[in-house]
């Protein structure tokens, strides 16, 4: 995995404050930014291009890990560039966040343990231009070049829209990313996976017969996006993940009062959609396309269109001058970076409390989209630790309930090298005694195998069988039968070209 100099990571921590500074920062590093002025159609073509250039993740092959792309010439839009794949590489994400790739989970865990509250400012870049929805010429579909990722999509989607809202009863605040589809000139549908905190706020407001004021913030500092992907129990209801982003950057996230709704927006966003989630109003997600499909999701499949989704009634759109729309492909490596780093931090946090010093590191593997699979590096310190590696996996399932599969390996295995992990699976694992199955447990609703006709243990969709693959060995055997071949430590650098 590509690494940079310590001074590069330090510069990122000091210089990156928003999307624009992140792109400028990447422009100085070879192979991290590809900019094009060739016209591209946001309907299918833009994502089709990036699928080959750098999507990776669970995207259908052929695909690869590559640079982020900045499309400057979007068909049907003037001076409205689109950035895609900003975080579609762990090495690039690490560079932007200012920490080495293998330390991202630890760094995010430390930030979660020392939150810094956002602050309110009077003026903000995100409000340089204001478009009001009561203007007869207003049409959000003509303002924001949101891509349609595949020809089957329900419509143009905001895939990186960070929703900010407040609890209508007690004023608690929260941010989360949700898929949002443009349905008409001033209506956007929004999908909530079960248990999302802003959906709790929405339901409270609906029970009161009131709309829920929200802002949808697009084009942000990478640290804000990644921090926003924490979930319970690390961030319980009422905990605003912007506090983690503040700690990660060692400076508070700046908010500004929205122009047309009673809530806040992220001051350094490129685009902010201001609106209200209306009570007792639902739409069919694919009412305009009638394909039965929604958009590509992190497991690598296109999700089904939802027959009844809440609706954001748009009041205004505020932007920077010549705003950059930031988007991602749902099944790309970008989702792994967004969801996976917080998955790692959550597991590290909970296991360190339960058994200090035993779980050295965690990788939320790309094949699970950053959610369904984790590889845990466990260190046995004494014979009494035998069996605790499995207990650590159980703690991980509790720390991040959406996990489906966990592979536990020894401390001599590189968890970020899939070949090394599979080597451990092939040489240190016996399926009849080292595979632990836990049927009938709730995990992520978007796993398409979660249905009764896949297994008799699944009573309803959304339930799954979780599995632990124990690829560790008894401590007394590690130094005898399971000692890896040892090579001479040498100064290999002197054999390489000096430039």
N, C-alpha and C positions, 0 to 999 in steps of 0.2 A: 504494500500500500504506500502510495506516494506521501512523502513527508517534506516539510519545509524547515527552514532555519528557525531557531528560537526567536530571533528578532522579527521574523515575518509574522509569527503568531502574536507577538507583543504589539506590532504595528496595527494589526487587525483589531485588537482589543481597544486601542486608543483612537483609531480613525473611523471605524465603521459605525454610523449612527442611523442609517436608513438604507433603502434599496439603492439609491443613486451612488452613495459612497461605497456600497458593496460592489457595484458593477465597476466603478472607477478603480477600486482596489484590485479586482480580478483582472482588469485590462493590463496590469503590469506583470502578470504571470503567464508564461507561455502555455497554451493549450487549455486555458480555463474559460475563455470567452470567444465566441464566434458571432460576429456582427454582420448582418446582411441588409442591403438596400433593395434586394430583389423583391418584387411584389409577391405576397403570399395570401392565399384565401384562408380566413379564419375558420371556414366551414370545412373541416376535415383535413385540409392540406397542411396547415401549420403543425398539427400534432403528427400527421403522417411523416413530415420531414424529420421532426425531432425524434420520432421512434427509431430512425436509423442513426441519427447523429449522437444521441446521448441518453435515451430514456432508461435503458437497462431495467433493473428490478424484476418484476414478474411479467413485464411486457412480452408479448409474443415475439419469438425470434424470427428473423434476425433483428437484433438490437445490440446496443453496446453502451458502456459508460463513456461519456465524452464531455465536451465543454458545455456550459450553458449557452443559450442562443438569445440574441437580441434581434428581433425582426423589426426593422424601421419602416417598412412599407406594407401596411395592412390594407388589403383590398376593401374599398368602401369607407375608409377612415383616413383622415388627414392628421399628421403629426400626433399619432397615437401608437407608439411602439409597444411591442409585446415582448416581455422577458419570460423565458421558460427554462426550467432545469437549473435554476440558481443553486439548489441544494441536491441535485441529482448525482452526487458523488460524495462518498464519505470523506475523501481527502479534501475536496473543495469545501465541504461543510465545515470540516475541522479548521481549515485555513480562515474561513469567514468568521468562525466563532472564536478563533484565537487559542485553540488547544490542539495538541496532537491527536490523531484519529482514535487511538486506543484509550485515550483519557477523557473522551467526551462524556461518557456516562458518569464518571466520577466528578467532573467539573459541574455538570448539571445537577448532580445530587448535592454538591456543596452549595450551589446557588439556591436550591430549594430549601436548604436549612438556614439561610440567612437573607430572607426576602427584604427588598427595598420598595416601599410603596410608590406608586406613580404620583406625579405632581400635575397641577392644573396650570396652564399658561393662557394668556389673553389672546395671543395671535399665533397662527400656525400655518406652515406651508401648505397643508392639505386643504386650506380654504382660500387659496389664491383666486380660484374661479368657482362660481356657484351657478348651478343650473336648477331652477325651480320646477317642480313637477306640474304646477298649475299653469305654466306656460303652454299654450296650445301646440307649440312645435316640439315640446319635450318628448323624447323617446329614448329610454335607457338602452335599447338595442342599437341605437345609432350613436350613442355617446361612448360606450365601453366595448371595445372589440373582444368580448369574451369568446373564446373558441368553442366550436362544436367538435369534440375530439374524434368522433367517428361518424360515419354517415347514418348510423342507427340512433345516435344520441337524441334525447327528447328535445334538445335545443341548445342554445349557447349557455355554457355553465361558468359561473364564478367558482373556481376550484380552490382558490386561496383567499377567500373572503373571511377575515377574522371578525366574528360577530361580538360586539360589546353590548352588554345589557345590565340592568339593575333589577334586583328582586323587588317587585312592587309592594311587598309587605314590610321588609326590614332594611332595604337599601343596599344589601350585599351586591357585589359586582362580580362579573365573570367574563371570560373571553373563551371562545371555542371556534374551530373551523368546521363549517358545514357545507355540503353541496347545495348550490343555489342555481336555479334555472330561470332564465328570463322567459316570462309567459306572455307579457304584453308591454305596452309602452311604460306602464308604471306598476307592474306587478311581477314579483319574483317568488317562486316557490322555494321552500327550504325544507330539507330532510334532516330529521333528528334520529340518530341511533338511540336505542333505549338507554336511559340513565343520564343523558347529557344535561348539564346543569342549567343551561339557558332554556332548555325545554321545560325544566321545573319552573323557572320564572314564567315562561309562557303559559303554562297550565294554571299557575296561580292567578295571573292576570285574566285569563279566560274565565276562570271561576268567579271572578269579580265583575265580569262583563266588560272588561277594559282591554284596549290594545296594549301591546308591550313595545315601548319605544326601543329601537336598536340602531346601531350603526354597523355597517359592513366595511371593514378596513382592508384595502387591497394595496400591495406593494410596500413591504415593510422590512425593517432590519431583520436579518435572518434569526437573530437571537430571540426576537419577539415571536416569530412563527414557531420556532422549536419549543420555546418555553410554554407556549399556549397548549401544547399537546399532552401535558400531564393530566392524569386522571386519578380518581380515588383509588386507594386511601391516602396517597401522598398529598393530594390537593382535595380536601373535602368541600362539600357544598358551602359556598360563601367565600372561598379562597380565590383571589384573583391572580391568575398565573402571570400577569404583567409584573407582579412583585418579584417573580423568579427572574424574568428578563432584566429587571433593574439590577438585581444582584449579580447576574451574569456579566453585565457590562459595567458594573460598579457605578452606575448612575441611574437615577429614576427615569422611567418611561414618561414622556410628556403627553398629556391629554389636553383636549380643548373642548369647550362646550359646543355641541352640535348647533347648527343654524336653525333647523326646523323641527327638531324633536327634543324631548327633555331627557337627554343622556349625553355621553361623552364620545369623542372620536380620538383616534391616535394621531397626534399632531403632525408626525412626519410621514404619514401615509401618502401614497401617490393619489389614491382615489378613495372617497368615502361615500357610500350609499347611506342616506338617512331615511328611515322609514319606521313603520309600525307593523308588528305581526298582529293581524286582525283576529279578533275572537270569533269562533264559530263560523269560520270561512275556510273552505278547502277547495283545492283544484286537483285534477288529474295531472300527474307530472308530464305525461306525453300528449297533452291535449292538442298540441300543434303538430306533432310528428306522427302520432298514432303507430309507433313502431313497437310498443311494448317494452322498450329499453330506456334506461336512464343514461348512464355514462360509465366508462371504464372505472372499476374500483380496485383497491389494493391487492385482492387475491389474484388478479389477472383476468377477470371475467367482467363483462358489461352487466351492471346491475339491472334488475327489473324495474320498470317504471312503477312508482307508487301510485295507487288509485286515489289517495286522499292525503294531500299535504297542506300544511299551513302556508299562508301567503304573507309576504312583506308588501305592504302598500307603500310605495316609494314617495317620499315628500320632496327630496332634492338629491342631487349628486354634487359634491364638492371635490375639487381636484387641485393639484399643482398645475402650473402652466406646462402644456405638452406632457401630460401624465403618462407614466409607464404602467401598462397593465401587466401584472405578474400572474402567471398561471402555471399549472403543472398537469401532467398526465397521471391519473389516479393510480395506475399500476406501475409507475416508474420508480426508480431508485429514490426520487425526491420524497415519496411517501415514506420510504424506509428511514430517511434522515429525519423527517418530521416526527413520525411516531416512534421510531426505534430508539432514538437517543433518550427520550423520556421513559420508555420501557426499561432500558438499561438502568437509568438512574433510580427508578422506582424499585427495581429488584435489588440493586445494590444497597439502597437505603434500608429496606426491610430485612434483608438477610444479615446486614452488618449489625442491626439491633439484636437479631435472634442468635447469631453465632459470630461474634467479632473475629475478623482475620481469616475466616475460612473461604468465603467467596471473594476471589481476587479480582475477577472482572466478568462482564456479561456482554454478549453481542446479540442484539435482536436481528436475526438473520434476514438477508434480503429475500430469500425464498418464501418467507412468511409475511412479506410486506411490512416488516418492522413490528408486527403484532402477534402473529400466530406461532412463531418459533423463536426460541432463545437458546444460545449456547452458553453454559456456565462453566467457569474455570474454578475448580474447587481444590483447596490444599488441605490434606490430612496431616495434622501435626502429631497425632499419637494414635495408638490402636483404638482409643475410645471414640475417635472420629468416624470409625467405620459405621456406615449407615446414615451419618449426618448429611452426606451429600444428597441423599434422597429427601431428607427432611428439608434441606435448602431448596430443593425443587418444589416441594409443597408450599413453602413460604413464598416462592416466586409466583406460583399460581394465585396465591392470595394477594400478593402485591400488585399483580397485573392480571385480573381475571380473564382477559381476552386471549391470553396465551393458550395454545393448544398442545404444542410439543416442546419438550425441553431435553437437550442433550447435555449431560454433565461429563466434563473431561478433567484430567489431571492438570497440574500447573505447568507441565512440560509440553502442552499442546497449545498452538497458536489458534485461538478461537476465531480470529478474523481470516484464517486461511481454511477454506472449505475442504481442501484436499487433506489437510492435517486433521481436521475434525473427522472426516470419513475414515482416515487411517486409524484413528482411535476406535471408531465404531467397528471396523473390521478386525482389529487385533486385540481389543480389550473388552469386547461385549459378547455375551452369550444370551441370545434372545429369550430362552426359557426361564432364566433367572434374573436377567438384567433389564428386562422390559416391564415396566409397571404401568398398567392401564387403569384409568379411573373413568368408568363410563357414567353417562347421565349427568354431565356437568355443563352449566351454561358457559358459553364463550362468545366469540364475535358473530353477530347476526349476518354478516356478509360472507361467511364461509358457506359456499354453495353445497357442501356435502352434509350440512346440518339439516337433514330431513328424515322422517321416519322410514322412507323406502331405501335409505342407505344402510340402516342398522336397526335391529329390534330394540336396542337400548335407547334409541332416540324417540321419546314420547311426543315431542313437538319440535317444530322448527326453532332453531336457536340453541338447541342442546347438542352437546358433542361428547366424544370420548377423548379425554386428555391422556397423554403418554409421556412417561419419563424414560429416557434411554440412558442407563447408567454405564458410562464408558470409563469408569475409574477402576482401579485394581486394589486388592488388599495391600495395606501399607508395607507389610513384611515381604511382599513379592515384588514391589516396585523396583528395588535396588538390585534384585537378582534376575528374575525372569523378564521383567518389563523395563529394563534400563535401555534407553535409546543409544544407538551407536554414537560414541564420543569422538569428535574430531579435534585435531590440533588447533589451538587458538593462534591465529596468525594475523599479520598486518596485510590483509588482502588489498588494501587501497593502493599500495605501491605498484601493483601489477596492472592497474587501470590507467587509461589515458589521463594525463594530468589536467586537461582542460575540463 
